[in-house]
Amino acid sequence: MDFIESGEKSALVEGTDRKPVTLVQGLRKVLESEESNGIRVVQRGMETYLVRE
């Protein structure tokens, strides 16, 4: 994932046709399976972000 390597504190997830709820669920599942500690998914309105804790 580019976000993990970038070192950025947060990033907007865009460029997908998925509904926000489906996108959040999928990203959370991937982050759990890859044990990406310190990264979480946040939904604000219709926008989805990856956030480093």
PDB file of N, CA, C and O in Angstrom, chain B, residues numbered from 101:
ATOM      1  N   MET B 101       0.842  -1.185   0.000  1.00  0.00           N
ATOM      2  CA  MET B 101       0.000   0.000   0.000  1.00  0.00           C
ATOM      3  C   MET B 101       0.883   1.243   0.000  1.00  0.00           C
ATOM      4  O   MET B 101       1.830   1.339   0.781  1.00  0.00           O
ATOM      5  N   ASP B 102       0.582   2.158  -0.847  1.00  0.00           N
ATOM      6  CA  ASP B 102       1.364   3.385  -0.930  1.00  0.00           C
ATOM      7  C   ASP B 102       1.283   4.205   0.347  1.00  0.00           C
ATOM      8  O   ASP B 102       2.263   4.843   0.733  1.00  0.00           O
ATOM      9  N   PHE B 103       0.133   4.199   1.008  1.00  0.00           N
ATOM     10  CA  PHE B 103      -0.034   4.986   2.228  1.00  0.00           C
ATOM     11  C   PHE B 103       0.911   4.503   3.321  1.00  0.00           C
ATOM     12  O   PHE B 103       1.511   5.318   4.023  1.00  0.00           O
ATOM     13  N   ILE B 104       1.049   3.210   3.470  1.00  0.00           N
ATOM     14  CA  ILE B 104       1.916   2.654   4.511  1.00  0.00           C
ATOM     15  C   ILE B 104       3.354   3.106   4.288  1.00  0.00           C
ATOM     16  O   ILE B 104       4.043   3.470   5.241  1.00  0.00           O
ATOM     17  N   GLU B 105       3.805   3.085   3.056  1.00  0.00           N
ATOM     18  CA  GLU B 105       5.183   3.456   2.732  1.00  0.00           C
ATOM     19  C   GLU B 105       5.417   4.960   2.746  1.00  0.00           C
ATOM     20  O   GLU B 105       6.553   5.405   2.909  1.00  0.00           O
ATOM     21  N   SER B 106       4.360   5.748   2.577  1.00  0.00           N
ATOM     22  CA  SER B 106       4.515   7.196   2.424  1.00  0.00           C
ATOM     23  C   SER B 106       4.911   7.924   3.703  1.00  0.00           C
ATOM     24  O   SER B 106       5.621   8.929   3.651  1.00  0.00           O
ATOM     25  N   GLY B 107       4.459   7.423   4.846  1.00  0.00           N
ATOM     26  CA  GLY B 107       4.726   8.119   6.093  1.00  0.00           C
ATOM     27  C   GLY B 107       3.764   9.262   6.365  1.00  0.00           C
ATOM     28  O   GLY B 107       3.884   9.935   7.389  1.00  0.00           O
ATOM     29  N   GLU B 108       2.808   9.494   5.467  1.00  0.00           N
ATOM     30  CA  GLU B 108       1.804  10.548   5.662  1.00  0.00           C
ATOM     31  C   GLU B 108       0.922  10.212   6.855  1.00  0.00           C
ATOM     32  O   GLU B 108       0.739   9.043   7.195  1.00  0.00           O
ATOM     33  N   LYS B 109       0.376  11.246   7.487  1.00  0.00           N
ATOM     34  CA  LYS B 109      -0.479  11.043   8.656  1.00  0.00           C
ATOM     35  C   LYS B 109      -1.881  10.578   8.266  1.00  0.00           C
ATOM     36  O   LYS B 109      -2.493   9.790   8.987  1.00  0.00           O
ATOM     37  N   SER B 110      -2.395  11.059   7.130  1.00  0.00           N
ATOM     38  CA  SER B 110      -3.711  10.621   6.657  1.00  0.00           C
ATOM     39  C   SER B 110      -3.778  10.739   5.141  1.00  0.00           C
ATOM     40  O   SER B 110      -3.012  11.477   4.521  1.00  0.00           O
ATOM     41  N   ALA B 111      -4.717   9.990   4.558  1.00  0.00           N
ATOM     42  CA  ALA B 111      -4.891  10.029   3.106  1.00  0.00           C
ATOM     43  C   ALA B 111      -6.346   9.757   2.759  1.00  0.00           C
ATOM     44  O   ALA B 111      -6.978   8.871   3.334  1.00  0.00           O
ATOM     45  N   LEU B 112      -6.865  10.520   1.823  1.00  0.00           N
ATOM     46  CA  LEU B 112      -8.213  10.325   1.314  1.00  0.00           C
ATOM     47  C   LEU B 112      -8.200   9.155   0.341  1.00  0.00           C
ATOM     48  O   LEU B 112      -7.342   9.079  -0.539  1.00  0.00           O
ATOM     49  N   VAL B 113      -9.154   8.242   0.504  1.00  0.00           N
ATOM     50  CA  VAL B 113      -9.293   7.110  -0.414  1.00  0.00           C
ATOM     51  C   VAL B 113     -10.302   7.521  -1.477  1.00  0.00           C
ATOM     52  O   VAL B 113     -11.455   7.818  -1.168  1.00  0.00           O
ATOM     53  N   GLU B 114      -9.862   7.535  -2.728  1.00  0.00           N
ATOM     54  CA  GLU B 114     -10.759   7.942  -3.809  1.00  0.00           C
ATOM     55  C   GLU B 114     -10.466   7.122  -5.050  1.00  0.00           C
ATOM     56  O   GLU B 114      -9.508   6.350  -5.091  1.00  0.00           O
ATOM     57  N   GLY B 115     -11.309   7.300  -6.068  1.00  0.00           N
ATOM     58  CA  GLY B 115     -11.097   6.580  -7.313  1.00  0.00           C
ATOM     59  C   GLY B 115     -11.696   5.193  -7.305  1.00  0.00           C
ATOM     60  O   GLY B 115     -11.200   4.299  -7.990  1.00  0.00           O
ATOM     61  N   THR B 116     -12.756   4.999  -6.539  1.00  0.00           N
ATOM     62  CA  THR B 116     -13.428   3.705  -6.486  1.00  0.00           C
ATOM     63  C   THR B 116     -14.928   3.908  -6.664  1.00  0.00           C
ATOM     64  O   THR B 116     -15.471   4.955  -6.311  1.00  0.00           O
ATOM     65  N   ASP B 117     -15.580   2.905  -7.210  1.00  0.00           N
ATOM     66  CA  ASP B 117     -17.031   2.970  -7.401  1.00  0.00           C
ATOM     67  C   ASP B 117     -17.788   2.347  -6.236  1.00  0.00           C
ATOM     68  O   ASP B 117     -19.016   2.273  -6.268  1.00  0.00           O
ATOM     69  N   ARG B 118     -17.084   1.903  -5.223  1.00  0.00           N
ATOM     70  CA  ARG B 118     -17.722   1.249  -4.077  1.00  0.00           C
ATOM     71  C   ARG B 118     -18.473   2.256  -3.216  1.00  0.00           C
ATOM     72  O   ARG B 118     -18.102   3.427  -3.128  1.00  0.00           O
ATOM     73  N   LYS B 119     -19.536   1.771  -2.586  1.00  0.00           N
ATOM     74  CA  LYS B 119     -20.265   2.605  -1.628  1.00  0.00           C
ATOM     75  C   LYS B 119     -19.370   2.802  -0.411  1.00  0.00           C
ATOM     76  O   LYS B 119     -18.585   1.914  -0.080  1.00  0.00           O
ATOM     77  N   PRO B 120     -19.471   3.954   0.268  1.00  0.00           N
ATOM     78  CA  PRO B 120     -18.597   4.232   1.414  1.00  0.00           C
ATOM     79  C   PRO B 120     -18.592   3.137   2.481  1.00  0.00           C
ATOM     80  O   PRO B 120     -17.527   2.786   2.989  1.00  0.00           O
ATOM     81  N   VAL B 121     -19.747   2.597   2.827  1.00  0.00           N
ATOM     82  CA  VAL B 121     -19.809   1.565   3.872  1.00  0.00           C
ATOM     83  C   VAL B 121     -19.072   0.305   3.423  1.00  0.00           C
ATOM     84  O   VAL B 121     -18.336  -0.296   4.206  1.00  0.00           O
ATOM     85  N   THR B 122     -19.264  -0.093   2.176  1.00  0.00           N
ATOM     86  CA  THR B 122     -18.587  -1.274   1.633  1.00  0.00           C
ATOM     87  C   THR B 122     -17.081  -1.050   1.593  1.00  0.00           C
ATOM     88  O   THR B 122     -16.310  -1.953   1.922  1.00  0.00           O
ATOM     89  N   LEU B 123     -16.661   0.132   1.197  1.00  0.00           N
ATOM     90  CA  LEU B 123     -15.244   0.471   1.131  1.00  0.00           C
ATOM     91  C   LEU B 123     -14.600   0.399   2.511  1.00  0.00           C
ATOM     92  O   LEU B 123     -13.519  -0.170   2.664  1.00  0.00           O
ATOM     93  N   VAL B 124     -15.257   0.972   3.512  1.00  0.00           N
ATOM     94  CA  VAL B 124     -14.730   0.961   4.883  1.00  0.00           C
ATOM     95  C   VAL B 124     -14.591  -0.472   5.380  1.00  0.00           C
ATOM     96  O   VAL B 124     -13.559  -0.827   5.950  1.00  0.00           O
ATOM     97  N   GLN B 125     -15.607  -1.296   5.176  1.00  0.00           N
ATOM     98  CA  GLN B 125     -15.559  -2.688   5.632  1.00  0.00           C
ATOM     99  C   GLN B 125     -14.416  -3.442   4.962  1.00  0.00           C
ATOM    100  O   GLN B 125     -13.691  -4.186   5.622  1.00  0.00           O
ATOM    101  N   GLY B 126     -14.255  -3.254   3.659  1.00  0.00           N
ATOM    102  CA  GLY B 126     -13.190  -3.932   2.934  1.00  0.00           C
ATOM    103  C   GLY B 126     -11.807  -3.498   3.380  1.00  0.00           C
ATOM    104  O   GLY B 126     -10.916  -4.330   3.550  1.00  0.00           O
ATOM    105  N   LEU B 127     -11.622  -2.206   3.568  1.00  0.00           N
ATOM    106  CA  LEU B 127     -10.320  -1.703   4.018  1.00  0.00           C
ATOM    107  C   LEU B 127      -9.982  -2.194   5.416  1.00  0.00           C
ATOM    108  O   LEU B 127      -8.839  -2.560   5.690  1.00  0.00           O
ATOM    109  N   ARG B 128     -10.968  -2.203   6.297  1.00  0.00           N
ATOM    110  CA  ARG B 128     -10.723  -2.702   7.658  1.00  0.00           C
ATOM    111  C   ARG B 128     -10.313  -4.164   7.639  1.00  0.00           C
ATOM    112  O   ARG B 128      -9.417  -4.572   8.378  1.00  0.00           O
ATOM    113  N   LYS B 129     -10.964  -4.953   6.798  1.00  0.00           N
ATOM    114  CA  LYS B 129     -10.636  -6.375   6.695  1.00  0.00           C
ATOM    115  C   LYS B 129      -9.201  -6.563   6.201  1.00  0.00           C
ATOM    116  O   LYS B 129      -8.467  -7.398   6.730  1.00  0.00           O
ATOM    117  N   VAL B 130      -8.802  -5.794   5.193  1.00  0.00           N
ATOM    118  CA  VAL B 130      -7.440  -5.882   4.665  1.00  0.00           C
ATOM    119  C   VAL B 130      -6.424  -5.462   5.722  1.00  0.00           C
ATOM    120  O   VAL B 130      -5.407  -6.132   5.900  1.00  0.00           O
ATOM    121  N   LEU B 131      -6.686  -4.368   6.422  1.00  0.00           N
ATOM    122  CA  LEU B 131      -5.751  -3.891   7.444  1.00  0.00           C
ATOM    123  C   LEU B 131      -5.608  -4.897   8.577  1.00  0.00           C
ATOM    124  O   LEU B 131      -4.513  -5.070   9.113  1.00  0.00           O
ATOM    125  N   GLU B 132      -6.700  -5.564   8.951  1.00  0.00           N
ATOM    126  CA  GLU B 132      -6.630  -6.590   9.995  1.00  0.00           C
ATOM    127  C   GLU B 132      -5.824  -7.790   9.518  1.00  0.00           C
ATOM    128  O   GLU B 132      -5.007  -8.317  10.274  1.00  0.00           O
ATOM    129  N   SER B 133      -6.032  -8.231   8.286  1.00  0.00           N
ATOM    130  CA  SER B 133      -5.337  -9.412   7.774  1.00  0.00           C
ATOM    131  C   SER B 133      -3.845  -9.150   7.576  1.00  0.00           C
ATOM    132  O   SER B 133      -3.033 -10.069   7.691  1.00  0.00           O
ATOM    133  N   GLU B 134      -3.485  -7.916   7.281  1.00  0.00           N
ATOM    134  CA  GLU B 134      -2.075  -7.571   7.086  1.00  0.00           C
ATOM    135  C   GLU B 134      -1.419  -7.078   8.371  1.00  0.00           C
ATOM    136  O   GLU B 134      -0.243  -6.714   8.376  1.00  0.00           O
ATOM    137  N   GLU B 135      -2.176  -7.068   9.447  1.00  0.00           N
ATOM    138  CA  GLU B 135      -1.675  -6.606  10.748  1.00  0.00           C
ATOM    139  C   GLU B 135      -0.993  -5.244  10.629  1.00  0.00           C
ATOM    140  O   GLU B 135       0.136  -5.061  11.084  1.00  0.00           O
ATOM    141  N   SER B 136      -1.682  -4.310  10.021  1.00  0.00           N
ATOM    142  CA  SER B 136      -1.159  -2.949   9.846  1.00  0.00           C
ATOM    143  C   SER B 136      -1.423  -2.141  11.107  1.00  0.00           C
ATOM    144  O   SER B 136      -2.321  -1.299  11.143  1.00  0.00           O
ATOM    145  N   ASN B 137      -0.647  -2.401  12.115  1.00  0.00           N
ATOM    146  CA  ASN B 137      -0.821  -1.723  13.400  1.00  0.00           C
ATOM    147  C   ASN B 137      -0.623  -0.224  13.246  1.00  0.00           C
ATOM    148  O   ASN B 137       0.287   0.238  12.557  1.00  0.00           O
ATOM    149  N   GLY B 138      -1.499   0.520  13.907  1.00  0.00           N
ATOM    150  CA  GLY B 138      -1.377   1.962  13.897  1.00  0.00           C
ATOM    151  C   GLY B 138      -2.084   2.643  12.744  1.00  0.00           C
ATOM    152  O   GLY B 138      -2.057   3.870  12.644  1.00  0.00           O
ATOM    153  N   ILE B 139      -2.719   1.871  11.867  1.00  0.00           N
ATOM    154  CA  ILE B 139      -3.469   2.464  10.759  1.00  0.00           C
ATOM    155  C   ILE B 139      -4.925   2.061  10.895  1.00  0.00           C
ATOM    156  O   ILE B 139      -5.247   0.893  11.116  1.00  0.00           O
ATOM    157  N   ARG B 140      -5.803   3.055  10.758  1.00  0.00           N
ATOM    158  CA  ARG B 140      -7.229   2.760  10.855  1.00  0.00           C
ATOM    159  C   ARG B 140      -7.971   3.465   9.734  1.00  0.00           C
ATOM    160  O   ARG B 140      -7.441   4.360   9.074  1.00  0.00           O
ATOM    161  N   VAL B 141      -9.214   3.038   9.535  1.00  0.00           N
ATOM    162  CA  VAL B 141     -10.071   3.607   8.500  1.00  0.00           C
ATOM    163  C   VAL B 141     -11.090   4.515   9.170  1.00  0.00           C
ATOM    164  O   VAL B 141     -11.711   4.136  10.162  1.00  0.00           O
ATOM    165  N   VAL B 142     -11.261   5.719   8.624  1.00  0.00           N
ATOM    166  CA  VAL B 142     -12.208   6.686   9.174  1.00  0.00           C
ATOM    167  C   VAL B 142     -13.129   7.138   8.052  1.00  0.00           C
ATOM    168  O   VAL B 142     -12.678   7.446   6.948  1.00  0.00           O
ATOM    169  N   GLN B 143     -14.426   7.174   8.345  1.00  0.00           N
ATOM    170  CA  GLN B 143     -15.393   7.678   7.370  1.00  0.00           C
ATOM    171  C   GLN B 143     -15.954   8.990   7.886  1.00  0.00           C
ATOM    172  O   GLN B 143     -16.472   9.062   9.000  1.00  0.00           O
ATOM    173  N   ARG B 144     -15.848  10.025   7.066  1.00  0.00           N
ATOM    174  CA  ARG B 144     -16.402  11.348   7.396  1.00  0.00           C
ATOM    175  C   ARG B 144     -17.344  11.732   6.272  1.00  0.00           C
ATOM    176  O   ARG B 144     -16.913  12.108   5.182  1.00  0.00           O
ATOM    177  N   GLY B 145     -18.631  11.633   6.551  1.00  0.00           N
ATOM    178  CA  GLY B 145     -19.622  11.887   5.506  1.00  0.00           C
ATOM    179  C   GLY B 145     -19.493  10.844   4.422  1.00  0.00           C
ATOM    180  O   GLY B 145     -19.563   9.645   4.693  1.00  0.00           O
ATOM    181  N   MET B 146     -19.307  11.289   3.206  1.00  0.00           N
ATOM    182  CA  MET B 146     -19.156  10.369   2.073  1.00  0.00           C
ATOM    183  C   MET B 146     -17.687  10.115   1.735  1.00  0.00           C
ATOM    184  O   MET B 146     -17.391   9.455   0.740  1.00  0.00           O
ATOM    185  N   GLU B 147     -16.766  10.630   2.550  1.00  0.00           N
ATOM    186  CA  GLU B 147     -15.339  10.459   2.296  1.00  0.00           C
ATOM    187  C   GLU B 147     -14.734   9.442   3.254  1.00  0.00           C
ATOM    188  O   GLU B 147     -15.119   9.362   4.420  1.00  0.00           O
ATOM    189  N   THR B 148     -13.781   8.668   2.746  1.00  0.00           N
ATOM    190  CA  THR B 148     -13.111   7.637   3.527  1.00  0.00           C
ATOM    191  C   THR B 148     -11.624   7.970   3.579  1.00  0.00           C
ATOM    192  O   THR B 148     -11.019   8.313   2.563  1.00  0.00           O
ATOM    193  N   TYR B 149     -11.044   7.867   4.770  1.00  0.00           N
ATOM    194  CA  TYR B 149      -9.634   8.188   4.978  1.00  0.00           C
ATOM    195  C   TYR B 149      -8.914   7.027   5.638  1.00  0.00           C
ATOM    196  O   TYR B 149      -9.507   6.282   6.418  1.00  0.00           O
ATOM    197  N   LEU B 150      -7.636   6.874   5.327  1.00  0.00           N
ATOM    198  CA  LEU B 150      -6.734   6.031   6.091  1.00  0.00           C
ATOM    199  C   LEU B 150      -5.980   6.978   7.012  1.00  0.00           C
ATOM    200  O   LEU B 150      -5.464   8.003   6.567  1.00  0.00           O
ATOM    201  N   VAL B 151      -5.916   6.636   8.294  1.00  0.00           N
ATOM    202  CA  VAL B 151      -5.308   7.522   9.286  1.00  0.00           C
ATOM    203  C   VAL B 151      -4.287   6.739  10.099  1.00  0.00           C
ATOM    204  O   VAL B 151      -4.549   5.630  10.565  1.00  0.00           O
ATOM    205  N   ARG B 152      -3.128   7.341  10.254  1.00  0.00           N
ATOM    206  CA  ARG B 152      -2.073   6.748  11.076  1.00  0.00           C
ATOM    207  C   ARG B 152      -2.257   7.250  12.504  1.00  0.00           C
ATOM    208  O   ARG B 152      -2.410   8.450  12.730  1.00  0.00           O
ATOM    209  N   GLU B 153      -2.243   6.330  13.464  1.00  0.00           N
ATOM    210  CA  GLU B 153      -2.451   6.714  14.871  1.00  0.00           C
ATOM    211  C   GLU B 153      -1.146   7.079  15.528  1.00  0.00           C
ATOM    212  O   GLU B 153      -1.125   7.427  16.708  1.00  0.00           O
TER     213      GLU B 153
END
